[in-house]
Amino acid sequence: MSYDREFLLHGKKRNAVLDLPEIQRFGIDSYRDANYVSIYGLQPAQWYARGIRLLGRTAVECTRDELASAIGRDVAALAGYITHALVVDPFVGSGNTLYWLLRHMPGAHGLGFELDPRVFELTRRNLLIMGLPIEVLNVDYLVGLSRIHAAPGSLLVVFVAPPWGKALDAVNGLDLRCTEPPVTEIVDQLQREFAHCRLVCAIQVHESSQRESLTELQARFDWHLLRMYSLNSPGQNHGIMLGTNGWNAL
């Protein structure tokens, strides 16, 4: 039995709290790296010793340190001198991407939404253990977005990475129109809710992302940039699509 993406995300370990050997085995079986699931700036043995715990699905879906930090650097470079931004993760999961975005954007405020009650409770507990000033609410992303009161002209950064689930297929790649919910649906909602803001969407993608789904997204923005990160073996790399509305990053 392999501790791979399919087993942890869709098998009996999906909602199980993993022990340290299981976390390390997932890294070894999937990426030949026992320390693959490094979060909050800590390797698995370090964060586990501090009491941090993850479900099987979160171990797969979380954005590990190396990738999350790279995303944070690129978003911060785009935001430039603006420090009082609101940074939102509507599908916060472990909260690790939000953690790294805030590390690279001093002075920004972080807000995350997590609908799954078990993921929420573990993440809330993990953030308390780490002493991280990240606000996470146990609400649907639509409810969460409706509670945001952003001033006209303010900068709103949203990390868009809903669960990929079956949208990532070994043969056909990642179709961003089939995530849970579809990325296009999320972006449309953001643009309706925050037409008065300077909006930055940082959308997590995969090197296998279907061209048609990327093209549909790019057409929704005033400006966009696609960047891939060569951090894994070929065929396993992630990237980010940055898009802005209400201002042009050039």
N, C-alpha and C positions, 0 to 999 in steps of 0.2 A: 504494500500500500504506500503510495506516494503522498506526502503532505504538500500537494500542489494547489494551485488556484481553485480548481474545480472541487477538490475535496473540502477545503476550508470554506469556500464561498457558497457552495450548493449542497454539501454533504452534511453528515451528522454533527460536524464540529462548527457549523455556521454560528450557532448561538451558544457555544460552549466557551467558558473561560480557559484559555490555553495555559499550560505550564511552560516553564522556561525551555525544557528540551523540545517541546512541540514548536515553540517559536523559532528555535534554532534549526530544527529539522525542516521547517517550511523554507527558511533561507537557504539551507543546503540543497534540498531537493529541487527548488525552483531556480536558484541563482548561484549555487555553489558557494554560498557565503552565509555562515552561521550568524553573522552580525547584520544581516540585511535589514531587519526590522529595527533600525535605530531611530528613536524618536526623542524629542525634547533635548537633543544634544547628547543622548546617552545610548550606549550599546545595550543589547537585550539583557545581558547579565547585570548591568548597572541599574537599568530602570526596573527590572523585576525585583532586585534586592531592595529597592526603595518602596515597593508595594504597588507599583504600576501594574495594571492588568488589562488585557485585551481579549475580546472575543475572536473567534476564528475569522469571521467576516471582516472585522476591523483590521486584523493583521494583514489581510489581503488588500483591503481598500485604502488603508492609510498611505499618505505620501511620506516616504521615509526622509530622513534628515538631508541627505545629499541632494535629492531632488527638490524638496521643499525649500531648502536654502537657495538653490539656483533660481527657483521661481521668485522667491522673495527679493533677490538681488535685481532681477529684471523688472519686477513691478516697481520697486523703489527707484530705479533709474528712470523709469517712465514718469513717476510722480514728481521727481525732481525735488525742488525746495519745499514743496507743500508737506507740512508735518502734521497738521491737525485734521487728517483724513479719517473717515470712518471706513474700517475694513471689515467686510462681512463674508462669512462662509455659511451659505444656506444649508449645506449638508456636511456639518463640521466633523463628524466621525470622531477620530482621536483628538482633533484640534491641533495636530502637528503643523499643518500648513499655515494655519492662523498664527501659531507660535512663531514660525520663521518669518512670516510677513511682518509681524510686529517688531521682531528683532531688527529687521532691515529698514523699518520705518519708525524711528523713535518719535514719540509724541502722538502716534496714531492710536485710535481706540478700536479694539477688536470685539466683534459680536458674532456668535455662531448659533445656528439652529440645528437641532437633532430630534427627529420625530420618534425614532426607535427608543423606547423607554430603557431597555437594557444598555444600549450603547451610551445613551445620555447619562445614566447613573454612573457607569464606569468612567466616562470621560470627566464628568463633574468631580468625581472622587480623585481621579488622576491629576487634574489641574490643581486641586486643593493640596495634594501631596507635594506637587512641584512648586506651589506658591505662585502660580501664574495668574496675573490679573486679566483673565479672559472671561467674558460673560457668555454663558451658553444657556439657551432656553430650550425647553422640551416642547417645541411647537413645530407644526408644518411650516415649510419655507414661505408659503403664501401668507400665512398668518404673521409670521415673523417680519416679512417685508412690509406688511401693512402697518406695523408698529413703528417703523423707522420714520422719524421726522427730520429730514435733511434740509438744511437751509438752501435757498436758491443760489446757484453758483458754487456750492461746496463740492469737494471732491469725494466721491463714493467709489471705493474699490470693492469689487465682488469677485471672489474666487468661485468659479462655476465648475464643480466636479461632482455631479450627482452619481449615485451608484451605477456602474457600467453594466453589472449583471450579465445578461446574455448579449448585450450590445457589442461586446468584444468577442469576436469569433476567430478561432485559430485559422480558418480558411479565408474568410471574407474581411477580416480586420475589424476595426472599430467604426460603427455607424453612430454618430452623435445624435441622430434622430431617433434612436432606439434606447437611449439611456432611460433611467427611471427617476424622474420624468425626463422627456427629451430636452436636450440642451437648447434647441431652438425655442421651445416653449418658455423656458426660463428666461432667456435673453429678451424675448418679446415682452414678458411681464416686467422685467427690470426697466425696459425702455418706456413702458407706459407709466410705471410708478414714479420714475425718477427723470422725467424729461427736463426737469428744471435744474438738474445737477450736471456736473462734469463727471461722467460715468466711465469707469475703467472696468472692463470684464477680463479676467484672467481665466481662460478656459483650458482645463487640462485635456490634452490630446495624446495620441499614441502614434508611433511612426507608421502604423498600419491603418491610420484613419482613412476612411473612404473619401475620395476627392469630392464627390458630390455633396456629402454632408459638410465638409469644410467650406465649400463654395457658398452654400446656403447661409452659413454663419457669417462669412466675410462680407457678404452683401448687406448685412444688417448694420454695419458700423461705418462711421465717418472715416476711420483710420484703423488699420489692423496690421499685425505682424505675427508671423509664425516662426517659432523657434523650437528646435529639437535638442535634447540633451543626450549625449552619448555616454551614458553612465552604466549601461548594461551590455550584454551581448547583443549583436544584431538581431532584430526582430522583437526585442524586449524593451526598447527604449520609449520613454515618455517625452512629452513636450508641452508647450504652452502656446495658445493663441491669445494675443493681447488685442483687445478692440476698444475703441473709445467712441463715445457719443457726447455731443455738447461741446466738444473741443477737438482740435487736431494736434496730435503729439509732435508733428514735424515743426 
